[in-house]
Amino acid sequence: MTTRKFYKTTFTVTVLHEEKVYTPDNLEDVHHDITDGDFSGTFEQNKTVELNGKQAASELQKMASDPSWFRLDEDGNDSE
């Protein structure tokens, strides 16, 4: 496994709105809605955790990304 360190940071975005259901397609839409739209919102950082290579590869796969994004294989080894 690689000796490099990776980090996972979690944020919370809270949106206040009048409609019963709010289903934005992406973060860009949320940003627009709370900065230029009719909604109010807050953004806060909750936590950052350190990940090893294997954990980083797994998290990338959960996000529908490939471990090669960080130059890793599926087991968390350096691919270069």
Backbone as JSON, one array per atom type, in Angstrom:
{
  "sequence": "MTTRKFYKTTFTVTVLHEEKVYTPDNLEDVHHDITDGDFSGTFEQNKTVELNGKQAASELQKMASDPSWFRLDEDGNDSE",
  "N": [[0.85, -1.18, 0.0], [0.39, 2.28, -0.61], [2.41, 4.88, 0.87], [1.54, 7.38, 1.01], [-0.61, 9.96, 2.32], [-4.09, 10.61, 2.61], [-7.07, 12.62, 2.69], [-10.34, 12.96, 3.99], [-12.93, 15.12, 3.93], [-15.84, 16.28, 5.43], [-18.73, 18.12, 4.76], [-21.55, 20.11, 5.7], [-24.45, 21.25, 4.22], [-27.05, 23.37, 4.72], [-30.33, 24.09, 3.84], [-32.92, 26.42, 3.74], [-36.24, 26.56, 2.83], [-39.39, 27.13, 1.09], [-40.86, 25.25, -0.36], [-42.15, 21.89, -0.11], [-40.55, 19.73, -0.9], [-37.17, 19.6, -1.77], [-35.0, 19.1, -4.26], [-32.19, 19.35, -5.51], [-30.01, 19.09, -8.39], [-27.26, 19.17, -8.25], [-24.28, 20.47, -6.58], [-23.74, 22.98, -7.59], [-26.26, 23.96, -8.31], [-27.42, 24.16, -5.75], [-25.77, 26.12, -4.64], [-26.43, 28.33, -6.31], [-29.16, 28.59, -5.68], [-29.11, 29.42, -2.99], [-27.56, 31.71, -3.02], [-28.32, 33.4, -5.13], [-30.93, 32.81, -5.53], [-34.21, 32.08, -4.16], [-33.87, 30.94, -1.7], [-32.5, 30.33, 1.59], [-29.36, 29.66, 3.11], [-26.78, 27.73, 4.8], [-23.35, 26.8, 5.26], [-21.1, 24.5, 6.47], [-18.06, 23.17, 7.78], [-17.65, 19.91, 8.92], [-15.94, 17.73, 9.71], [-12.62, 16.35, 9.35], [-10.94, 13.54, 8.28], [-8.13, 11.35, 8.32], [-6.99, 9.23, 5.72], [-5.73, 6.05, 4.64], [-4.07, 4.59, 1.77], [-5.62, 2.38, 0.83], [-8.13, 2.9, 2.0], [-8.67, 5.37, 0.79], [-8.85, 4.6, -1.91], [-11.13, 3.0, -1.77], [-13.07, 4.9, -0.93], [-13.08, 6.59, -3.16], [-14.17, 4.85, -5.07], [-16.73, 4.52, -3.99], [-17.72, 7.0, -4.58], [-18.17, 6.83, -7.22], [-15.88, 7.23, -8.68], [-12.67, 6.56, -10.1], [-9.93, 4.83, -8.58], [-7.54, 5.52, -9.82], [-7.63, 8.21, -10.12], [-6.28, 9.36, -8.02], [-3.86, 8.3, -8.58], [-3.75, 5.59, -7.78], [-4.16, 2.0, -7.37], [-6.84, -0.44, -7.18], [-6.39, -1.61, -4.73], [-5.17, 0.26, -3.21], [-2.51, 0.74, -3.72], [0.33, 2.52, -5.04], [0.04, 3.44, -8.39], [1.89, 4.23, -10.18]],
  "CA": [[0.0, 0.0, 0.0], [1.13, 3.53, -0.66], [2.68, 5.55, 2.15], [0.94, 8.72, 0.96], [-1.79, 10.2, 3.16], [-5.23, 11.24, 1.95], [-7.96, 13.19, 3.69], [-11.76, 13.04, 3.65], [-13.56, 16.21, 4.67], [-17.3, 16.27, 5.33], [-19.39, 19.41, 4.93], [-23.01, 20.09, 5.76], [-25.13, 22.4, 3.64], [-28.43, 23.43, 5.18], [-31.12, 25.0, 3.0], [-34.26, 26.76, 4.23], [-37.05, 26.83, 1.65], [-40.83, 27.04, 1.28], [-41.4, 24.04, -0.98], [-42.05, 20.71, 0.75], [-39.44, 18.9, -1.36], [-36.09, 20.3, -2.46], [-34.15, 18.07, -4.84], [-31.27, 19.92, -6.51], [-29.25, 18.1, -9.15], [-25.82, 19.22, -7.95], [-23.89, 21.55, -5.65], [-23.84, 24.26, -8.29], [-27.65, 24.4, -8.17], [-27.61, 24.57, -4.35], [-25.09, 27.42, -4.5], [-27.25, 29.35, -6.96], [-30.42, 28.76, -4.95], [-28.94, 30.14, -1.71], [-26.88, 32.99, -3.2], [-29.06, 34.24, -6.08], [-32.32, 32.37, -5.6], [-35.16, 32.43, -3.11], [-33.63, 30.13, -0.51], [-31.43, 30.73, 2.52], [-28.58, 28.47, 3.42], [-25.5, 27.8, 5.5], [-22.35, 25.82, 4.86], [-20.12, 24.34, 7.55], [-17.18, 21.99, 7.75], [-17.91, 19.11, 10.1], [-14.78, 17.0, 10.18], [-11.65, 15.83, 8.4], [-10.28, 12.32, 8.76], [-7.01, 10.88, 7.5], [-7.2, 7.93, 5.1], [-4.58, 5.43, 4.0], [-4.31, 4.37, 0.36], [-6.74, 1.45, 0.62], [-9.36, 3.61, 2.34], [-8.89, 6.39, -0.24], [-9.32, 3.9, -3.11], [-12.5, 2.59, -1.49], [-13.93, 6.09, -0.93], [-13.21, 7.02, -4.55], [-15.11, 3.95, -5.73], [-18.07, 4.85, -3.48], [-18.13, 8.25, -5.24], [-18.2, 6.52, -8.65], [-14.63, 7.65, -9.29], [-11.68, 5.5, -10.19], [-8.75, 5.08, -7.74], [-6.46, 6.12, -10.61], [-7.74, 9.67, -9.95], [-5.18, 9.69, -7.1], [-2.73, 7.44, -8.97], [-3.82, 4.37, -6.96], [-4.93, 0.89, -7.9], [-8.01, -0.73, -6.34], [-5.94, -2.05, -3.4], [-4.53, 1.37, -2.52], [-1.08, 0.81, -4.05], [0.69, 3.5, -6.06], [-0.04, 2.85, -9.73], [3.03, 4.71, -10.99]],
  "C": [[0.89, 1.24, 0.0], [1.37, 4.09, 0.74], [2.1, 6.97, 2.16], [-0.3, 8.78, 1.85], [-2.85, 10.91, 2.33], [-6.17, 11.72, 3.05], [-9.38, 13.25, 3.14], [-12.39, 14.1, 4.55], [-15.06, 16.19, 4.38], [-17.83, 17.67, 5.62], [-20.89, 19.19, 5.05], [-23.52, 21.39, 5.15], [-26.58, 22.31, 4.08], [-29.18, 24.48, 4.38], [-32.5, 25.18, 3.61], [-35.09, 27.2, 3.03], [-38.53, 26.63, 1.97], [-41.44, 25.77, 0.71], [-41.2, 22.84, -0.06], [-40.84, 19.86, 0.38], [-38.43, 19.76, -2.1], [-35.11, 19.24, -2.96], [-33.25, 18.67, -5.92], [-30.49, 18.8, -7.2], [-27.77, 18.06, -8.78], [-25.52, 20.39, -7.01], [-23.96, 22.92, -6.29], [-25.26, 24.83, -8.18], [-27.93, 24.88, -6.75], [-26.98, 25.95, -4.14], [-25.93, 28.54, -5.11], [-28.51, 29.64, -6.15], [-30.24, 29.58, -3.68], [-28.2, 31.46, -1.87], [-27.66, 33.94, -4.1], [-30.54, 33.9, -6.15], [-33.13, 32.81, -4.4], [-34.95, 31.68, -1.81], [-32.54, 30.76, 0.36], [-30.64, 29.48, 2.86], [-27.3, 28.77, 4.18], [-24.63, 26.63, 5.06], [-21.35, 25.71, 6.0], [-19.3, 23.07, 7.37], [-17.39, 21.22, 9.03], [-16.68, 18.39, 10.61], [-13.88, 16.62, 9.02], [-11.01, 14.62, 9.03], [-9.19, 11.93, 7.79], [-7.32, 9.48, 6.98], [-5.88, 7.37, 4.59], [-4.97, 5.16, 2.54], [-5.49, 3.47, 0.08], [-8.08, 2.13, 0.93], [-9.69, 4.66, 1.28], [-9.42, 5.74, -1.52], [-10.78, 3.49, -2.93], [-13.46, 3.78, -1.54], [-14.12, 6.62, -2.35], [-14.22, 6.16, -5.29], [-16.54, 4.21, -5.27], [-18.63, 6.1, -4.16], [-18.22, 8.09, -6.75], [-17.0, 7.11, -9.39], [-13.67, 6.47, -9.29], [-10.5, 5.82, -9.28], [-7.59, 5.71, -8.5], [-6.5, 7.65, -10.55], [-6.63, 10.17, -9.03], [-3.95, 8.83, -7.36], [-2.61, 6.22, -8.06], [-4.46, 3.26, -7.76], [-6.06, 0.58, -6.92], [-7.65, -1.18, -4.94], [-5.25, -0.95, -2.62], [-3.04, 1.47, -2.73], [-0.86, 1.92, -5.07], [0.67, 2.82, -7.42], [1.1, 3.29, -10.63], [4.32, 4.17, -10.45]]
}
